[in-house]
Amino acid sequence: MERRWRLIVVAACGAAAGLAVVIGATASSRPSSASSASSSAAGSSAAAASSAAAVRAAASPAAGYQSGNVSEHGDVYPYTVYVPPGLRAGSAAPLVVVLHGCHTTADQMAAATQYDMLAERDRFIVLYPDVDTLDADSFGRCWRGIWAPDLEGRGAGDAAAIADMTHAVMRRWHADPGRVYAIGISAGGYETAILGAYYPDLYAAIGIHSGAPYLGAEPGCLPAGANAAATAGLAVGALDAMGPRARVMPVIVIHGDADPAVPYLCGQQALAQWLGVDDAVLARQGRLRVPSSPSSVRDAAVPGGHGYTVQSYAVQSYADGPGCVVAQLWTVHGMGHYWSGGSADPGSALYSDPRGPSAAAASWAFFSRWGLSGPLGPCG
């Protein structure tokens, strides 16, 4: 694509919460919507109680909020992990990586999205990465995908650090390597598109909330009226970054159509990019292609809140009948630059719009149907 087609978009918001990041591989005392499960040892003797406690410790990893950090080329990146109570060691639970936007911490993201309640219900792990100290102090806590994507790549930059965090959490809590997902908002959405391009062998599906397509060495998205060649180049660029690891990448895009920071058009282009990628991969495999128009369109509204439209794209390559939904676009009408359907707590007001449909619930429902090898069950 030619440089003149690039539109640089800088987003200032992300997604939310209210807890302090603690660097170190220890459990955190931060508040949580979940408390560790309590139990009592059978028998009356202290020895029996101690023995029973040891058995429980071996069977269950530490629950609640944990913290850690990784080092990437000398930069230290902290992260927060939420482990639902009762998750058994070696259970091969899914892992969802949730990336904040600018001017937001990992813990604020955890509070705003309310992903942890879903993790408790469906028994999966949530990783909330944070930026390194330099980016926090000098670049408004923005991921480099929105201000210096030329520094990103496989094994380089924030993308490499996030992948390192993902692997560290997978090892520590025995996450299922075939069910790892990533979603981000604003700058985190830009970064998630980069993860999809450079790490398709790590993330089974991605979510882009109020973000943009992967554009290689420049941030932003194409302006309205970009020619067909420039638009087609979106998929080509992502495929080139994927290289020999190219595969169908399921994607859910969520965007408010009144977003003043990252235009709604950017979200539409993010969807178009990954539809193009998936179509090209299926064509290489000689399989049925992605339809050019949505397989279904659903309109709904949150009671007392925003209306929204869900466009789903199903492919028949994986199933008979209605096919498998490989991409979705959730358009939240009248919503600005916020995490949709998040916390109504005043502490999250800068990041979350509770009047929208739950982006956490929508993305998890979408992710949970896909693994690295394809659909995890019957489609329909």
N, C-alpha and C positions, 0 to 999 in steps of 0.2 A: 504494500500500500504506500502511496505517496504521502510525504509528511504533511502536505497542505490539508489533508483530510482529517488530521487529528484535532480533536477538541480536548483541551486539558480541563479536567474537572477536579476541583479540590473540595472535598467534603470535610466538614468540621465536626460532625456528630458521629456517635457510634451507638453502643448499647451498654447497659448499665449495672449499678448496684451499690453496695456500701459495705465493703470489708477491706482489710489491709493485706496487701501481698506480703507474704513472709518468705524470704529466700531460705531454702534448706529442704532437706528430704525428711521432713517431720510432719506429724499431724498438727492441724491448726485448731485453735480454740475459737475461731470465728463463728458467728451465729449461722445457723442453717435451718432450713425448713424441715430437715429430717434430723432425728437424734439417733445415736447408735442404739441398736437393739440391746435390751437388757435381758439377762438370764441368770439363774441361780444354779449352783452346783448341787447335785444330789448328795445326800449324806450329811451328817452332822459334824464330821471332823474337818479341821482346817486342811489336812493333807488331801482329803477327797475333794474339797473345794478347789484347791490349787491344781490338782490333776485335771479336773473338769475344765477349769479356765484354760489350761494349756491346750487341751483338745480343741476348745472353741477357737483359740488364737490360731491354731494350725489350719482349721477349717475355713476361717473367714478372714479376708484381708481387712486392714483397718478401714472403718467406714467414716463417712462424713467428708469434710474438706481436708485435703492434704496439700502440701506445697513442695516445690522442688525448683531446680534450675538446670539449664544446660549452657555450655559455652560453645560459641561458634566463632572461630578465628579471633578469640580473645574477648568477644562481646558476651556478656552474661545476660541470659534471658530467663526471668522467673516465670513460673506457671502455677496455676491452681488446678487441682483435680477434685472432682466430686465422685465419691464411691458410695453407692446406695447401701444402707444397712442390710445385712443378710446376704450380701453377694458372696458366694462361696469361692474360695481359692481354687484356681484351675477351672473355673466355670466357662471360660472362653466367651466372656460377655462382649457385646458390641461396644464400640468407642465412638463418641461424637466429639469432634474438635470444633470449638465455638470461638470465633475471632471477633474482638471488639473493634470499634472504629476509633477515630481520632478523639483526643481529649477524654479518653475513657480508660479505665483499668479493667483487668481481667475480672476482678471481684465485682465491679459495677456491672459488668456484662452478665455475670452469674445471677445477680439479683434482678436485673431487668428482664431477662429472657424467660425466667421460670422453667428452664430446661430441667432443673434438678428434680422437680416434682414428677416429670415424666420418667426420669431415670429411676426413681424409686419404684414407680408403678411397673415399668417394663424391664427393670434390671439391666441397665447399661451404664457405662462410665462416661463422664463428661470431662473433657480437658479444656481449660480456659488459658491459652497462652497469653503472655504479655511481652511488650517490646523491651529491648535492651535499654540501659541507662542513657546512652547517647540520644536515642530516638525519643525517649521520654522527656529529656531535658531540652533538646534543641528542635525537635520536629513535632511537637504537640501530641506525642504518643501515637503518631500515625505509622502504620506499616509502610515499608518502603515501596510496596506495590503501587502506592498512590503518588509518591513523590520522587522515587528513583528506581523505577522498575528495571533499569539497565543493570542495577546491582543484584538483581534477583536471578535465580536459576537453580538447576538441580545441583545441589552441593554448594550453593552460594547464597549469602544474604539471609533475610528473614525467612524465606521459604525453606532454606536448609535448616535453620534453627527450629522452625515449627515441625518439620519432619523429624528432627532429632528428639524433640519433646514427645512427639507421637510414638516413636519407637521406645523411648524410655518408659512411658506409661504402659505401653503394650507389654513390655518385659516385666515391669513391676507388678502389674495387676492381671497379667495373663489374658489380655484382650484377644478377641478373635481376629486374626490378621486378614480374614476375608470380609469382615464387617466393620470397617473403619470409615468414617464419613467426616466431611468438613463443611462448615457453613460460617459465613461472616457477613457483617453489615458495614456499609460505607467503605472506609479504607480496608476493613476486614473482608468485604466483598471483593474488592480488587485483588486482595491477596489470595482469596480462595480460588479465584479464576486462575491465578498463577500456579497454585498447588495442583489444580486439575490438569494444567498443561505439563508441568514438570514431574509430577508424582502420580500418574494414573495407575501405577502399580501398587500404590499405598492406599489411596482413597477410592473407595468403591463407588461413591456418589458425592456430589457437591451441591451446596446451596449458596446462592448469591442474593443477598438482601440489600436493596438500595445500593447496588454496586454497578459494575461495568464489565465488558468483555476483556479478555487478555489481549493486549496490544504489543507485546514484545517489549521494546526498549523505551516506549513512551506511555505515559498515563493518559487516561481519558477514554472517550468513545468518539465515534464518527458523528459529524454534524448532520442535521436533517438535510436531506437532498443528496447525500453521498451517492456516487454512481454505483452501478451494479458490480463493477470490478472491485471497488473498495470494500463493498459489503461481503462479496464472496471471499475476499482475502482474510476476513476474520477467521473463518474455519481453517484456511490454509496455514495461517500463522500458528494457531494452536496445535495443528497436526504436526507441523515442523518441530515444535517444542516437545511434543510427546515422543517423536522419533519412533524407534522400534517398539516402544512400549504402548503405542497407540491402541486404544480399545474404546468400545462404546462407553461414554461417560454420562450416566443419568444425572440430570440437573433439575433443581427446582429454583425458580427465580421469583422473588417477592419484592414488590416495589409499589410505593404510593404514587399515584398519578398527579399529585400536587407537590412533589418533592422539589424544594427550591435549591438544594445543595447538589444532588446528583440527579440530573433530569431523567424522567421516566423513560425517555428514548434510550438511555444507556442500558437500562434493564431489558428492554426489548432486544437490543443488540446482543446482550449477553445470552439471551435465549437463542437467538438466531445463530450465534457462533457455535454453540454446543449441539444444536440440531444439525448444523452443517458438518461438524466433526462426526457425529454419530452416523449420519447418512453416508459420509465418505467411508467410514470403517465398515459399515454393513455392505457397501458396494464392493469393497475389496474382498470381502468374504463371500460374495455372490449370494447375499441374503436379501430378503425383502427390505425395502428402503423406508425411511421415515416419511410419513405423509407431509405434504406441503401445507396443509391446513389442519387445525386442531381436530382430533377425533371426537372430542366433546367439549362443550362450553357450559359452565354452570354459573349462574348468578345467585348470590345470596347476600345476607346482611347480618351483622351483629346486632342483636336487639339494643336499640338506643345508641348504636354506633355506626360505623362505616359500612356501606355496601361494598361488595367485592365480586370480582369475576375470576373464575379459574378456567384456564385453557389447558387441556391435557392432550399430549401427543403420544399415541400408542403405536407400537410397531408389532407386526405379526411374525417377525422372525423368531420370536421366542415362544410363541403360543398360538394355538388355534383360537377361533372365536374372536373376541374383541381385541386381543393383543395385550401387550404389556406397556404401561405408561412409562416412557423413557424421559419425558420432560414435562414440566408444568410451569405456567406463568400465572402467578397470583397478583392481580391488579387490585390494590386497595384504593377505592375511590375517595378522593378528598383528603388522603393522608399525606403528611409531609415526610420529613427525614427522621423517622423513628422506627424502632423495633415494633412490629405489628403484634398487638394482642399480648403485650408483656405486662409487667407489674403495674398496678395502680398506686403503689406506694409513692408518696411525694418525693422521696429520695431518688426515684427513678424517672421523674417527670421530664428531665432533659433528654432522655434516651428512649423512652417507651411510650407508645400510644395504646392504652388498654382497650380503646374502642374498635380496634381492628381485629381480624381473625388471628388466632394464635399462630405465629410463625414457627414457634417451637413444635407445636402439635402437628402442623402441616408438614414441616420438614422431616420430623421423625417418622410420620406415617409414610412419607415418600421413601426415605432412606431404608426403612425396615423391610422393604420389599426387594432390595437389591444387595448383592454381594459382588466381589471382584469377578466371580465366574459367571454372573448373570442374575436373573430373577431367582429369588429364594423360595418361591412357591408358585402355585398356579396364578395366572393373571386373570383379571376380569373386573 
